[in-house]
Amino acid sequence: MFSTRHIAAAVPALLAPAAAAQVIDFQHLEQRNDMVNFVGSVVIEDGFEITKDAGEQYDFGVFGTLERRYPGSTALFNDTIGGLHIIRAKDGRSFDVLSIDFAMLNGAGTVVVDVVGEKTGGGQVFQQIVHSDDGPPLELMTYELDGFVGLDSIHWTEDFPYHQFDNVVISIGGYGLNVTGRCPGMITVSWSGAMPDVAQGLVFGRDEGATTIPGGPCAGTRLGLQGGVMLVRTLGSGDGSGEASSNAGTSACGGFLQLVQVGSCRASNVDRLPEF
């Protein structure tokens, strides 16, 4: 029988790092002029890259601080009509997006932005932003995103009447799983970076690979497991960090475990049951 307890702050030597927030604010692109300043097809900041589709005709741009469409802070836009904005971590790790600031591009109006997150392990999350402004002057407004966790990337298009964006708040560190102990024998599963007070499924697979959950609330989510994939049990996430312990039999040794949060369907990394 698993027993679950919260981990005190002094204990987590075996856990993945706690999540930390950072802001992509494009201040390194600031120009004191009254021009449109084009900055290329790739923008790199704080370990993340903002890219576009290959073959798009025009580059990313920012308005100089003296340009009439400058929204009070340096903001990025794609100068290709219908072009993509794609954000991903350069090292491929998963991340959460908490909020993004949007402003109109050319003047007063209303723009609809359909933001899509591509989840680690498969699946998508979607949110529609409707931004309006009576300016000039144009103003950035902050829009919180719901459920944009455990992402490989996030993207949206530059559609009429067009927008610029800034201050992308990203949480890094991710949803971490660590398996310790002896198999056969007592195994401890530790986690961190989970959403607090949600259910999470502990899933077993004989090997690493790819399996899509066929049904239930997380149908369509891809796991990093294959071979005899099964739900071991459901655990509460507590305050976002915790551990659970149980005896593991010989048949489980050398297999792999992964956690999946119910609701967001966010998946942790895969870790192996140790063999002794």
LOPA-293192 format. One line per field, with one value per residue (C-alpha): x negated, y negated, z negated; residue in one letter. Coordinates in Angstrom, 1 decimal. Example, Ala and Ser with C-alpha at 12.3 -4.5 7.8 and 13.67 -1.06 7.14 Angstrom:
REM residues 2
px <- -12.3 / -13.7
py <- 4.5 / 1.1
pz <- -7.8 / -7.1
code <- a / s
REM end
This chain:
REM residues 276
px <- 0.0 / -1.4 / -1.7 / -1.9 / -3.4 / -4.4 / -8.1 / -9.5 / -11.6 / -14.8 / -14.3 / -14.2 / -17.7 / -16.3 / -13.7 / -13.8 / -14.2 / -11.2 / -9.6 / -10.8 / -9.2 / -10.9 / -9.8 / -10.6 / -10.4 / -12.5 / -14.2 / -17.5 / -15.8 / -14.9 / -15.8 / -15.5 / -14.2 / -11.0 / -11.4 / -10.2 / -13.3 / -13.5 / -15.3 / -15.4 / -13.4 / -14.7 / -14.8 / -16.6 / -16.2 / -16.8 / -17.1 / -14.0 / -13.7 / -10.9 / -10.7 / -8.3 / -7.5 / -10.2 / -9.5 / -7.6 / -8.4 / -9.1 / -11.0 / -10.0 / -10.0 / -9.8 / -8.8 / -11.4 / -10.5 / -9.7 / -7.5 / -3.8 / -2.8 / -5.3 / -3.1 / -5.2 / -7.5 / -9.4 / -7.0 / -7.5 / -5.4 / -5.6 / -5.6 / -4.2 / -0.5 / 0.8 / -2.7 / -3.4 / -4.9 / -6.4 / -8.1 / -10.1 / -13.0 / -16.3 / -17.3 / -13.9 / -12.7 / -9.0 / -7.7 / -4.5 / -3.2 / -1.3 / -0.5 / -1.2 / -0.8 / 0.9 / 1.3 / 2.8 / 0.2 / 1.4 / 4.1 / 7.5 / 9.5 / 10.1 / 8.0 / 8.6 / 5.6 / 6.0 / 3.1 / 2.2 / -0.1 / -1.6 / -1.9 / -4.9 / -3.9 / -1.1 / 2.1 / 2.9 / 4.4 / 6.2 / 7.3 / 8.8 / 7.7 / 9.9 / 7.9 / 9.4 / 7.8 / 9.2 / 5.7 / 3.4 / 1.5 / 1.5 / 1.4 / 0.2 / 2.7 / 1.9 / 3.9 / 3.5 / 3.5 / 5.3 / 3.8 / 0.8 / -1.5 / -3.9 / -4.5 / -7.0 / -5.9 / -3.3 / -2.2 / 0.3 / 0.7 / 0.5 / 4.0 / 5.9 / 6.0 / 2.7 / 1.0 / -2.3 / -3.2 / -5.5 / -6.2 / -5.7 / -5.7 / -7.1 / -7.6 / -10.5 / -11.7 / -8.7 / -7.0 / -9.6 / -9.5 / -12.3 / -12.3 / -14.6 / -14.9 / -15.6 / -13.7 / -12.5 / -11.7 / -10.7 / -10.4 / -9.8 / -8.3 / -9.0 / -7.6 / -7.9 / -6.5 / -3.0 / 0.1 / 1.3 / 4.3 / 4.9 / 5.0 / 2.1 / 1.9 / -1.2 / -1.7 / -4.0 / -5.5 / -8.0 / -10.1 / -10.6 / -8.8 / -5.5 / -1.9 / 1.3 / 3.8 / 6.9 / 9.7 / 10.8 / 10.1 / 6.6 / 7.5 / 5.0 / 2.1 / -1.1 / -3.3 / -7.0 / -6.2 / -5.5 / -4.9 / -2.4 / -1.4 / 1.0 / 2.2 / 0.6 / 2.7 / 3.8 / 2.1 / 2.8 / 0.3 / 0.4 / -1.2 / -2.9 / -5.7 / -5.5 / -6.4 / -4.8 / -6.3 / -5.4 / -6.9 / -7.7 / -7.8 / -10.4 / -8.3 / -8.3 / -12.1 / -13.8 / -10.5 / -9.6 / -7.2 / -5.6 / -3.1 / -0.1 / 1.9 / 5.7 / 7.3 / 4.3 / 3.1 / -0.5 / -3.0 / -6.2 / -9.6 / -10.0 / -12.2 / -13.3 / -12.7 / -16.2 / -17.3 / -19.5
py <- 0.0 / -3.4 / -5.9 / -9.6 / -12.6 / -16.1 / -16.8 / -19.6 / -22.3 / -20.8 / -17.4 / -17.7 / -16.6 / -13.8 / -15.9 / -17.9 / -21.7 / -23.7 / -25.8 / -29.3 / -32.1 / -34.3 / -37.0 / -37.3 / -41.1 / -41.9 / -44.8 / -43.8 / -44.7 / -48.3 / -51.0 / -54.8 / -55.9 / -56.5 / -53.5 / -49.9 / -47.9 / -44.4 / -41.8 / -38.7 / -35.4 / -34.1 / -35.9 / -34.3 / -35.3 / -33.6 / -30.1 / -30.4 / -31.0 / -32.7 / -31.5 / -31.5 / -29.1 / -28.5 / -30.4 / -33.3 / -36.4 / -39.0 / -39.1 / -39.9 / -43.6 / -46.0 / -49.7 / -52.2 / -54.0 / -57.2 / -55.5 / -56.4 / -52.7 / -51.9 / -50.5 / -51.7 / -48.7 / -46.9 / -44.4 / -41.9 / -41.3 / -39.2 / -41.3 / -38.4 / -38.5 / -35.2 / -34.4 / -32.3 / -33.1 / -30.0 / -29.9 / -26.9 / -26.2 / -25.9 / -22.8 / -21.1 / -21.0 / -21.5 / -24.7 / -26.5 / -29.8 / -31.8 / -35.0 / -37.1 / -40.9 / -41.9 / -45.3 / -46.4 / -46.9 / -49.8 / -51.7 / -51.4 / -48.2 / -44.7 / -41.6 / -37.9 / -35.8 / -32.0 / -30.7 / -27.0 / -25.1 / -21.8 / -19.5 / -17.4 / -13.8 / -15.0 / -16.9 / -20.6 / -23.3 / -26.3 / -29.7 / -32.6 / -36.1 / -39.1 / -42.3 / -45.8 / -49.3 / -52.8 / -54.3 / -55.9 / -55.7 / -51.9 / -49.9 / -46.5 / -44.4 / -41.2 / -38.0 / -35.0 / -31.6 / -28.7 / -25.2 / -26.0 / -23.7 / -21.0 / -22.4 / -21.7 / -24.9 / -27.6 / -29.3 / -31.7 / -33.6 / -37.3 / -37.9 / -41.0 / -43.7 / -42.5 / -42.7 / -42.9 / -41.0 / -41.3 / -40.0 / -36.3 / -34.9 / -31.4 / -28.9 / -26.6 / -23.6 / -21.5 / -18.5 / -16.2 / -12.5 / -10.7 / -7.0 / -5.6 / -2.5 / 1.2 / 3.5 / 6.0 / 4.1 / 0.7 / -1.9 / -5.7 / -7.9 / -11.6 / -14.5 / -18.2 / -21.0 / -19.6 / -21.7 / -21.7 / -19.7 / -17.7 / -13.9 / -12.4 / -8.9 / -6.8 / -4.8 / -1.8 / -0.5 / 2.2 / 0.0 / -3.6 / -4.5 / -6.0 / -5.1 / -7.2 / -7.0 / -5.5 / -6.8 / -8.7 / -12.3 / -12.3 / -10.4 / -11.3 / -12.2 / -10.5 / -8.9 / -8.0 / -4.4 / -1.2 / 2.5 / 3.5 / -0.1 / -0.3 / -2.6 / -1.6 / -4.0 / -7.5 / -9.9 / -13.4 / -16.1 / -17.8 / -21.2 / -20.3 / -18.2 / -14.9 / -11.3 / -7.9 / -4.5 / -0.9 / 2.6 / 3.5 / 7.1 / 8.7 / 8.4 / 4.6 / 4.3 / 2.6 / 1.1 / -2.6 / -5.0 / -8.3 / -10.6 / -12.2 / -15.0 / -14.7 / -17.8 / -19.3 / -15.9 / -17.1 / -14.3 / -14.1 / -12.8 / -9.0 / -7.3 / -3.7 / -1.4 / -0.4 / 3.2 / 4.8
pz <- 0.0 / 0.9 / -1.8 / -0.8 / -2.6 / -1.7 / -1.5 / -3.7 / -2.0 / -3.5 / -2.0 / 1.8 / 2.7 / 4.8 / 6.6 / 9.8 / 9.3 / 8.3 / 11.1 / 11.5 / 13.5 / 16.0 / 18.5 / 22.1 / 22.5 / 25.7 / 24.0 / 25.7 / 29.0 / 27.9 / 30.3 / 29.6 / 33.0 / 34.9 / 37.2 / 37.7 / 36.8 / 38.3 / 36.2 / 38.3 / 38.4 / 35.1 / 31.7 / 28.8 / 25.2 / 21.8 / 23.3 / 25.5 / 29.2 / 31.1 / 34.7 / 37.6 / 40.5 / 43.0 / 46.2 / 44.6 / 46.6 / 43.9 / 40.6 / 37.0 / 36.1 / 33.2 / 33.1 / 32.0 / 28.8 / 30.7 / 33.3 / 32.8 / 32.6 / 29.8 / 27.0 / 24.0 / 24.0 / 26.8 / 28.3 / 31.1 / 34.2 / 37.3 / 40.5 / 42.6 / 42.9 / 41.4 / 40.2 / 37.1 / 33.8 / 32.3 / 28.8 / 27.6 / 25.2 / 27.0 / 25.0 / 25.7 / 22.1 / 21.3 / 19.8 / 18.7 / 20.0 / 17.4 / 19.4 / 22.5 / 23.1 / 26.4 / 28.1 / 31.4 / 34.2 / 36.3 / 34.3 / 32.6 / 33.1 / 31.9 / 32.8 / 32.1 / 31.3 / 31.1 / 28.9 / 29.1 / 26.8 / 28.0 / 24.9 / 24.1 / 25.0 / 27.4 / 27.3 / 27.4 / 25.3 / 26.8 / 25.7 / 27.7 / 26.7 / 27.8 / 27.4 / 28.0 / 27.8 / 28.5 / 28.8 / 29.8 / 27.7 / 27.9 / 24.7 / 23.8 / 21.8 / 19.9 / 20.6 / 18.3 / 19.9 / 18.4 / 18.6 / 20.7 / 18.7 / 19.8 / 23.2 / 26.0 / 27.8 / 28.0 / 31.2 / 32.8 / 36.1 / 37.1 / 38.4 / 39.4 / 37.9 / 36.4 / 33.1 / 31.2 / 28.0 / 25.0 / 21.5 / 22.0 / 18.5 / 18.5 / 15.7 / 16.1 / 14.1 / 15.1 / 13.6 / 12.3 / 11.2 / 9.4 / 8.5 / 5.7 / 3.6 / 4.3 / 6.6 / 5.6 / 2.4 / 1.2 / 4.0 / 3.4 / 6.1 / 5.6 / 7.6 / 7.8 / 10.0 / 10.1 / 10.0 / 6.3 / 5.1 / 8.3 / 8.9 / 10.8 / 12.3 / 11.7 / 14.9 / 15.5 / 18.7 / 19.4 / 21.7 / 22.8 / 26.0 / 27.1 / 26.1 / 26.5 / 23.7 / 25.5 / 23.3 / 20.2 / 19.2 / 20.8 / 24.0 / 26.8 / 24.4 / 25.5 / 22.8 / 23.0 / 22.1 / 24.1 / 23.4 / 20.8 / 20.0 / 17.1 / 14.4 / 11.1 / 8.9 / 8.5 / 6.1 / 4.8 / 5.8 / 2.4 / 2.5 / 5.8 / 4.2 / 2.4 / 2.4 / 2.2 / 1.2 / 1.9 / 2.2 / 5.8 / 7.0 / 9.2 / 12.3 / 12.0 / 11.7 / 14.7 / 15.8 / 16.1 / 14.4 / 15.4 / 13.8 / 15.5 / 14.0 / 14.3 / 15.8 / 17.6 / 18.7 / 18.2 / 18.1 / 16.1 / 17.2 / 17.3 / 14.7 / 14.3 / 11.4 / 10.1 / 10.2 / 7.5
code <- m / f / s / t / r / h / i / a / a / a / v / p / a / l / l / a / p / a / a / a / a / q / v / i / d / f / q / h / l / e / q / r / n / d / m / v / n / f / v / g / s / v / v / i / e / d / g / f / e / i / t / k / d / a / g / e / q / y / d / f / g / v / f / g / t / l / e / r / r / y / p / g / s / t / a / l / f / n / d / t / i / g / g / l / h / i / i / r / a / k / d / g / r / s / f / d / v / l / s / i / d / f / a / m / l / n / g / a / g / t / v / v / v / d / v / v / g / e / k / t / g / g / g / q / v / f / q / q / i / v / h / s / d / d / g / p / p / l / e / l / m / t / y / e / l / d / g / f / v / g / l / d / s / i / h / w / t / e / d / f / p / y / h / q / f / d / n / v / v / i / s / i / g / g / y / g / l / n / v / t / g / r / c / p / g / m / i / t / v / s / w / s / g / a / m / p / d / v / a / q / g / l / v / f / g / r / d / e / g / a / t / t / i / p / g / g / p / c / a / g / t / r / l / g / l / q / g / g / v / m / l / v / r / t / l / g / s / g / d / g / s / g / e / a / s / s / n / a / g / t / s / a / c / g / g / f / l / q / l / v / q / v / g / s / c / r / a / s / n / v / d / r / l / p / e / f
REM end
